[in-house]
Amino acid sequence: MAETGHDSIRAVEWTDQGLKLLDQRVLPLRQEHVLLEDAAGVADAIRDMVVRGAPAIGVAAAYGVVLAAHDRYARSPATWKQDIEEDLQRLAESRPTAVNLFWAIAHMRGHMARVQGDPTSALLAEALRIHEEDIAANRRMGELGAGLITRQCSVLTHCNTGSLATGGYGTALGVIRAAYGAGKIDRVYADETRPWLQGARLTAWELVQEQIPVTLLVEGAAAHLMKQGGVRWVIVGADRIAANGDTANKIGTYQLAVAARYHGVKFMVVAPTSTVDMAIAGGNEIRIENRSPDEVLNLAAQRIAAMGAEAWNPSFDVTPAELIDAIVTEKGVVTAPTVEKMAAMMGRTPQPALGG
Ligand code: MRU
């Protein structure tokens, strides 16, 4: 991989041996890698959170398609294009909310249709291109998002949206990197982000490595921080953005947006256009992943909840567009998002609402 500058972490890497993933379940205590040689292994790694974050899931899935195509073609050159559908299905079933997964699979499927002969090198070139384009999009969003921050302030972020969650550099964390570099941010407050602790384990780790001042808080402290005037912006990523700007992101994002509006704090969503799902009119159509109650009842493989208690574990929530001040993509900034503004940014004509 080329020189990364201020961004040396790579969660997803293609090697001659296969797909190398930095195991995000054990960070920051251990830096271990997992090497995957088939698509089933990639699907399992996405489901089990070895790799997570919408853009990183999409990039990993694209490489998963390369592994599947290589394998299926070797086994049956005449029928590999039909046979591979089973692998694509398995990849698609790994996690339901991040649309980048489905975007990457659809993109690779479109490319497969045009391939003649052994597909490995053509599909690998396409997956590498998706990976590089994600990093380039993040750098562009970093510049655009930093441009919205007009004076030096502290900001609050949620979950992990950095190099670990993307092809590299990060979405919301990319804006934070760029704005910190421009002297516009003096401190980052990071929600610890129960139950997987992406904020405490991953965001804090990335920011410490960048020497960007970071203060952790439990998400229950966020409204109190805003009330004290501690932050001017909340900056988050997204797993899926509907055509009207409604945004699904890590559970807890919605309550941040409600508290931010109440306290006059600005709310910025940063995501590449591969996270925008123009086929979905509004947020209530977004499928929200429910994960195992065990993730709430236990901490670090240790039972912490009272025996007999049940747990509810939605992994994402939806923030309505009206609570979002700006959506930043690599194609531009949409302030106070509406159907029309989102369509213009995506270069589309807005679709009439069903029944209306
Ligand atoms: O469950 P995760 O860790 O995959 O959730 C990640 C998030 O919610 C991120 O905020 C989102 O994917 C954007 S990452 C650039």
Boltz pocket constraint, residues with backbone or C-beta under 6 A from the ligand:
constraints:
  - pocket:
      binder: B
      contacts: [[A, 51], [A, 52], [A, 53], [A, 54], [A, 55], [A, 98], [A, 158], [A, 159], [A, 160], [A, 161], [A, 162], [A, 165], [A, 166], [A, 170], [A, 171], [A, 172], [A, 198], [A, 236], [A, 237], [A, 238], [A, 239], [A, 249], [A, 250], [A, 251], [A, 270], [A, 315]]
      max_distance: 6.0
